[in-house]
Amino acid sequence: MAARMLGIITTEGFTFEIWEEPNGRVHFKVDADIDAGGENGQSGG
């Protein structure tokens, strides 16, 4: 059995895909960037 797409959310120029695996786990696939280096001014503390 293959994974099945549960839905798509499109907002503010981003697309979010929601997938369910045969074992029931759900994943969100997003075409967005993650700022892990603090370039946007956050300083993790």
Biopython code that builds the backbone (N, CA, C, O; Angstrom):
import numpy as np
from Bio.PDB.StructureBuilder import StructureBuilder

atoms = [
    (1, "MET", "N", (0.845, -1.182, 0.000)),
    (1, "MET", "CA", (0.000, 0.000, 0.000)),
    (1, "MET", "C", (0.893, 1.248, 0.000)),
    (1, "MET", "O", (1.871, 1.306, 0.745)),
    (2, "ALA", "N", (0.573, 2.211, -0.801)),
    (2, "ALA", "CA", (1.361, 3.432, -0.927)),
    (2, "ALA", "C", (0.800, 4.530, -0.031)),
    (2, "ALA", "O", (-0.341, 4.459, 0.423)),
    (3, "ALA", "N", (1.625, 5.546, 0.213)),
    (3, "ALA", "CA", (1.164, 6.711, 0.956)),
    (3, "ALA", "C", (0.062, 7.404, 0.158)),
    (3, "ALA", "O", (0.032, 7.340, -1.071)),
    (4, "ARG", "N", (-0.839, 8.064, 0.876)),
    (4, "ARG", "CA", (-1.907, 8.785, 0.184)),
    (4, "ARG", "C", (-1.907, 10.247, 0.615)),
    (4, "ARG", "O", (-1.627, 10.576, 1.768)),
    (5, "MET", "N", (-2.225, 11.106, -0.336)),
    (5, "MET", "CA", (-2.288, 12.534, -0.046)),
    (5, "MET", "C", (-3.631, 12.845, 0.606)),
    (5, "MET", "O", (-4.690, 12.500, 0.082)),
    (6, "LEU", "N", (-3.563, 13.504, 1.760)),
    (6, "LEU", "CA", (-4.780, 13.882, 2.469)),
    (6, "LEU", "C", (-5.285, 15.256, 2.054)),
    (6, "LEU", "O", (-6.484, 15.533, 2.105)),
    (7, "GLY", "N", (-4.345, 16.120, 1.639)),
    (7, "GLY", "CA", (-4.777, 17.450, 1.227)),
    (7, "GLY", "C", (-3.615, 18.352, 0.882)),
    (7, "GLY", "O", (-2.452, 18.003, 1.080)),
    (8, "ILE", "N", (-3.952, 19.521, 0.360)),
    (8, "ILE", "CA", (-2.983, 20.550, 0.008)),
    (8, "ILE", "C", (-3.491, 21.874, 0.555)),
    (8, "ILE", "O", (-4.667, 22.207, 0.407)),
    (9, "ILE", "N", (-2.595, 22.632, 1.193)),
    (9, "ILE", "CA", (-2.914, 23.976, 1.674)),
    (9, "ILE", "C", (-1.988, 24.936, 0.945)),
    (9, "ILE", "O", (-0.773, 24.742, 0.945)),
    (10, "THR", "N", (-2.543, 25.962, 0.328)),
    (10, "THR", "CA", (-1.738, 26.977, -0.343)),
    (10, "THR", "C", (-2.065, 28.325, 0.273)),
    (10, "THR", "O", (-3.222, 28.743, 0.314)),
    (11, "THR", "N", (-1.007, 29.011, 0.758)),
    (11, "THR", "CA", (-1.193, 30.315, 1.377)),
    (11, "THR", "C", (0.093, 31.125, 1.305)),
    (11, "THR", "O", (1.182, 30.571, 1.452)),
    (12, "GLU", "N", (-0.018, 32.401, 1.085)),
    (12, "GLU", "CA", (1.099, 33.333, 1.081)),
    (12, "GLU", "C", (2.279, 32.852, 0.234)),
    (12, "GLU", "O", (3.435, 33.061, 0.605)),
    (13, "GLY", "N", (1.996, 32.219, -0.884)),
    (13, "GLY", "CA", (3.043, 31.778, -1.786)),
    (13, "GLY", "C", (3.673, 30.443, -1.441)),
    (13, "GLY", "O", (4.599, 30.017, -2.130)),
    (14, "PHE", "N", (3.208, 29.766, -0.402)),
    (14, "PHE", "CA", (3.729, 28.466, -0.006)),
    (14, "PHE", "C", (2.686, 27.389, -0.242)),
    (14, "PHE", "O", (1.484, 27.648, -0.196)),
    (15, "THR", "N", (3.169, 26.163, -0.499)),
    (15, "THR", "CA", (2.282, 25.020, -0.671)),
    (15, "THR", "C", (2.640, 23.963, 0.365)),
    (15, "THR", "O", (3.804, 23.583, 0.490)),
    (16, "PHE", "N", (1.646, 23.487, 1.106)),
    (16, "PHE", "CA", (1.819, 22.458, 2.113)),
    (16, "PHE", "C", (1.079, 21.208, 1.643)),
    (16, "PHE", "O", (-0.123, 21.263, 1.386)),
    (17, "GLU", "N", (1.781, 20.089, 1.531)),
    (17, "GLU", "CA", (1.144, 18.821, 1.190)),
    (17, "GLU", "C", (1.052, 17.979, 2.458)),
    (17, "GLU", "O", (2.005, 17.918, 3.234)),
    (18, "ILE", "N", (-0.086, 17.332, 2.671)),
    (18, "ILE", "CA", (-0.298, 16.489, 3.839)),
    (18, "ILE", "C", (-0.438, 15.048, 3.350)),
    (18, "ILE", "O", (-1.336, 14.732, 2.571)),
    (19, "TRP", "N", (0.471, 14.170, 3.823)),
    (19, "TRP", "CA", (0.519, 12.774, 3.379)),
    (19, "TRP", "C", (0.356, 11.829, 4.560)),
    (19, "TRP", "O", (0.847, 12.102, 5.655)),
    (20, "GLU", "N", (-0.340, 10.711, 4.333)),
    (20, "GLU", "CA", (-0.487, 9.668, 5.350)),
    (20, "GLU", "C", (0.160, 8.382, 4.842)),
    (20, "GLU", "O", (-0.142, 7.917, 3.743)),
    (21, "GLU", "N", (1.055, 7.812, 5.655)),
    (21, "GLU", "CA", (1.684, 6.543, 5.318)),
    (21, "GLU", "C", (0.738, 5.400, 5.664)),
    (21, "GLU", "O", (-0.197, 5.592, 6.441)),
    (22, "PRO", "N", (0.963, 4.217, 5.102)),
    (22, "PRO", "CA", (0.103, 3.065, 5.393)),
    (22, "PRO", "C", (0.029, 2.725, 6.893)),
    (22, "PRO", "O", (-0.965, 2.160, 7.350)),
    (23, "ASN", "N", (1.081, 3.067, 7.656)),
    (23, "ASN", "CA", (1.075, 2.754, 9.091)),
    (23, "ASN", "C", (0.373, 3.831, 9.921)),
    (23, "ASN", "O", (0.335, 3.737, 11.148)),
    (24, "GLY", "N", (-0.188, 4.862, 9.256)),
    (24, "GLY", "CA", (-0.949, 5.894, 9.946)),
    (24, "GLY", "C", (-0.184, 7.167, 10.260)),
    (24, "GLY", "O", (-0.783, 8.154, 10.688)),
    (25, "ARG", "N", (1.139, 7.165, 10.055)),
    (25, "ARG", "CA", (1.901, 8.384, 10.312)),
    (25, "ARG", "C", (1.562, 9.441, 9.270)),
    (25, "ARG", "O", (1.339, 9.129, 8.101)),
    (26, "VAL", "N", (1.527, 10.704, 9.713)),
    (26, "VAL", "CA", (1.186, 11.815, 8.830)),
    (26, "VAL", "C", (2.403, 12.725, 8.697)),
    (26, "VAL", "O", (3.081, 13.017, 9.682)),
    (27, "HIS", "N", (2.675, 13.175, 7.459)),
    (27, "HIS", "CA", (3.805, 14.050, 7.177)),
    (27, "HIS", "C", (3.311, 15.297, 6.459)),
    (27, "HIS", "O", (2.363, 15.245, 5.675)),
    (28, "PHE", "N", (3.966, 16.417, 6.739)),
    (28, "PHE", "CA", (3.696, 17.667, 6.057)),
    (28, "PHE", "C", (4.904, 17.997, 5.197)),
    (28, "PHE", "O", (6.019, 18.098, 5.711)),
    (29, "LYS", "N", (4.703, 18.164, 3.911)),
    (29, "LYS", "CA", (5.773, 18.565, 3.002)),
    (29, "LYS", "C", (5.517, 20.008, 2.614)),
    (29, "LYS", "O", (4.443, 20.348, 2.117)),
    (30, "VAL", "N", (6.521, 20.863, 2.846)),
    (30, "VAL", "CA", (6.350, 22.295, 2.668)),
    (30, "VAL", "C", (7.458, 22.845, 1.786)),
    (30, "VAL", "O", (8.622, 22.486, 1.960)),
    (31, "ASP", "N", (7.115, 23.705, 0.847)),
    (31, "ASP", "CA", (8.140, 24.341, 0.012)),
    (31, "ASP", "C", (8.530, 25.687, 0.626)),
    (31, "ASP", "O", (8.331, 26.738, 0.016)),
    (32, "ALA", "N", (9.083, 25.642, 1.829)),
    (32, "ALA", "CA", (9.476, 26.857, 2.544)),
    (32, "ALA", "C", (10.925, 26.725, 3.001)),
    (32, "ALA", "O", (11.477, 25.627, 3.053)),
    (33, "ASP", "N", (11.523, 27.855, 3.329)),
    (33, "ASP", "CA", (12.881, 27.864, 3.851)),
    (33, "ASP", "C", (12.845, 27.900, 5.376)),
    (33, "ASP", "O", (11.937, 28.480, 5.972)),
    (34, "ILE", "N", (13.836, 27.277, 5.995)),
    (34, "ILE", "CA", (13.961, 27.299, 7.450)),
    (34, "ILE", "C", (15.194, 28.112, 7.801)),
    (34, "ILE", "O", (16.285, 27.846, 7.296)),
    (35, "ASP", "N", (15.019, 29.107, 8.671)),
    (35, "ASP", "CA", (16.136, 29.947, 9.106)),
    (35, "ASP", "C", (16.725, 29.326, 10.366)),
    (35, "ASP", "O", (16.273, 29.613, 11.475)),
    (36, "ALA", "N", (17.732, 28.478, 10.197)),
    (36, "ALA", "CA", (18.358, 27.824, 11.339)),
    (36, "ALA", "C", (19.620, 28.535, 11.790)),
    (36, "ALA", "O", (20.219, 28.152, 12.795)),
    (37, "GLY", "N", (20.031, 29.556, 11.070)),
    (37, "GLY", "CA", (21.274, 30.230, 11.398)),
    (37, "GLY", "C", (21.101, 31.579, 12.063)),
    (37, "GLY", "O", (22.095, 32.249, 12.345)),
    (38, "GLY", "N", (19.878, 32.000, 12.321)),
    (38, "GLY", "CA", (19.624, 33.253, 13.013)),
    (38, "GLY", "C", (19.728, 34.484, 12.117)),
    (38, "GLY", "O", (19.872, 35.595, 12.628)),
    (39, "GLU", "N", (19.660, 34.322, 10.810)),
    (39, "GLU", "CA", (19.794, 35.467, 9.921)),
    (39, "GLU", "C", (18.672, 36.479, 10.056)),
    (39, "GLU", "O", (18.814, 37.626, 9.631)),
    (40, "ASN", "N", (17.558, 36.065, 10.642)),
    (40, "ASN", "CA", (16.440, 37.003, 10.754)),
    (40, "ASN", "C", (16.408, 37.744, 12.083)),
    (40, "ASN", "O", (15.406, 38.381, 12.411)),
    (41, "GLY", "N", (17.492, 37.670, 12.853)),
    (41, "GLY", "CA", (17.565, 38.453, 14.088)),
    (41, "GLY", "C", (17.296, 37.684, 15.360)),
    (41, "GLY", "O", (17.477, 38.238, 16.445)),
    (42, "GLN", "N", (16.872, 36.433, 15.282)),
    (42, "GLN", "CA", (16.634, 35.654, 16.494)),
    (42, "GLN", "C", (17.962, 35.189, 17.071)),
    (42, "GLN", "O", (18.913, 34.936, 16.332)),
    (43, "SER", "N", (18.024, 35.079, 18.382)),
    (43, "SER", "CA", (19.270, 34.661, 19.015)),
    (43, "SER", "C", (19.039, 33.584, 20.050)),
    (43, "SER", "O", (19.542, 33.717, 21.166)),
    (44, "GLY", "N", (18.322, 32.543, 19.754)),
    (44, "GLY", "CA", (18.091, 31.359, 20.576)),
    (44, "GLY", "C", (18.440, 31.393, 22.054)),
    (44, "GLY", "O", (19.113, 30.466, 22.504)),
    (45, "GLY", "N", (18.061, 32.332, 22.810)),
    (45, "GLY", "CA", (18.409, 32.273, 24.214)),
    (45, "GLY", "C", (17.576, 33.059, 25.031)),
    (45, "GLY", "O", (17.764, 33.098, 26.247)),
]
sb = StructureBuilder()
sb.init_structure("model")
sb.init_model(0)
sb.init_chain("A")
sb.init_seg("    ")
for serial, (resi, resn, name, xyz) in enumerate(atoms, 1):
    if name == "N":
        sb.init_residue(resn, " ", resi, " ")
    sb.init_atom(name, np.array(xyz, "f"), 0.0, 1.0, " ", f" {name:<3s}", serial, name[0])
structure = sb.get_structure()
